[in-house]
Amino acid sequence: MDTVGTRPEARAEGTPTRRLTRRQPVQRLVGEAAGSPLRRTMGVAQLTLLSVGATLGTGIFVVLGQAVPEAGPAVVVSFVVAGVTALFSALSYAELAGLIPGSGSSYSYAYATLGELVAWVCGWCLILEYGVSVAAVAVGWGQYVNELLQLTFGITLPDSLSAPPGAGGTLNIPAALIVVLAMVVLLRGAKESAVANTIMVGVKIAALVLFCAVAFTAFRAGNFHPLFPLGAAGMSAGAASLFFSYIGFDAASTAGEEARDPQRDLPRAIILSLVLVTALYVLVAVAALGAMPWKQFAGTEATLSEVLVRAVGGGSLWPILLSVGAVVATTSVVLTVQYGQIRILFAMARDGLVPPLFARVHPRTGVPRANTLIVSGFIAVLAALVPLGSLADATSIGTLFAFMLVNLAVVLLRRRSPDLPRSFRVPFSPVTPLLGVGFCVYMLGSLGADTWIAFGAWMAAGLVVYGLYGIRHSKLNRATQEDPA
């Protein structure tokens, strides 16, 4: 009689290579999502606003002042290039979110197509992408709070309490505070968090429309000549930095287990949010550069407020209103991206790759409470101690790697499982997702050596964690050992 110990295929299942490349069956991922303890409360409007909330604000309110000195007036083109790059990946996200409507986002997509090790790498990138971006936006939130205090009361917080070590301070207390406040909202439940986000998204869109209306009164076409003062390389560098601004559109894919009709609504929400955000980014960038020469952007922090103060004048009313909108905008980004980070860790814990504590759901609120507390505490410490520029670049490289894997996942699943039901299909596949891979590689090449070194160190740490914990506790590995056939 044939036994497990003598069959060649069974022995192959136990080899290290096979353990690292085992894939989660799509049907199993769909089944886990269908039986999730998380509560399904979100429709297409809430999912779209979740993505808009996670995206809109980061690049315009926080990073624009750093990108303009890199690209000059060509930063408008940089926004378009970054948006096109994001669009290719958004189409791939839309197909996979409709096919695998779970909380794991690109981590789960990689697990179903590229195997456990690549899925772990993707999940580790997402931890960098989401967690570090929340910290970066929280730092920007503190800058706008200071701007608002200066405009309204003529005071600012001392650097020792509002800047991290290395930037003239000791602790960035405002940045840590907003992370803690977002945690309080998230602990109340997904429905309550969605309501708060909807209100904040409305406020920040109104603030950006107001900025454009005021800034266009001081518009000077000559500010755009020459369009490429720093050449194509400057435009590319600006696009790589601004790609940080587009990470939020995939936030909807982390809400797959809290959406009422995920197969229908997730693809719609992802595409709608990206189109809306890109249009607003370009419009605001044109208005800002038309109102103030690009060389004056160097060293600005609360950039849009400074555009109104320097170029438009007319008192402090407009900058005050804009600063209020910026504070609300960055609050919304912190809330929604923090939400996405928690849900990805929830999915990884359910698969056994991180401790089960991260997958425990509170019976009353339907929220992974311990997960929320731990993640929020870590991000608050990061926001208090690390400067903005380092955080933004680290987020961009993690995002680009995750997006590249999602595009590859679409191509592989189309070949391996062409008959799976898809509520959305990427047009012109495999050309479109492969173009998405190409754009990601192009923008990765524009990032600096320091960013790559930091990313390499992060990846090395991740492989150590996987080797010490993830591979030993993987539920897929344990299930295959119990039933290797």
Order of alpha helices (4+ residues) and beta strands (2+ residues): alpha-alpha-alpha-alpha-alpha-alpha-alpha-alpha-alpha-alpha-alpha-alpha-alpha-alpha-alpha-alpha-alpha-alpha-alpha-alpha-alpha
